[in-house]
Amino acid sequence: KCRVCECNPNYTGSACDCSLDTSSCMAANGQICNGRGVCECGVCKCTD
């Protein structure tokens, strides 16, 4: 496709710069973002 990035597995975004890997968002209790948000591009985004 012209002018459209085809991302490698585990990456997304218009420039394929957003990782789908959630390991950096994993809390010690085993919950993503300690159960208080979502993991976007490897960073927790709080929902409260």
C-alpha positions, 0 to 999 in steps of 0.5 A, spaced: 500 500 500 502 506 498 503 511 504 501 506 509 505 503 514 505 495 514 507 494 522 511 489 524 507 484 529 506 487 536 506 494 533 501 499 531 499 506 530 500 511 523 508 510 524 508 503 527 511 506 533 506 504 539 508 497 542 502 492 543 506 489 549 503 490 556 509 487 560 511 494 562 504 496 564 504 489 569 504 491 576 507 486 582 500 483 583 499 481 576 494 486 574 495 491 568 496 498 570 494 495 577 487 494 575 486 502 575 487 503 567 489 501 561 496 500 557 496 504 551 503 504 547 506 501 553 504 506 558 498 506 563 493 511 562 489 511 568 481 511 568 479 515 574 
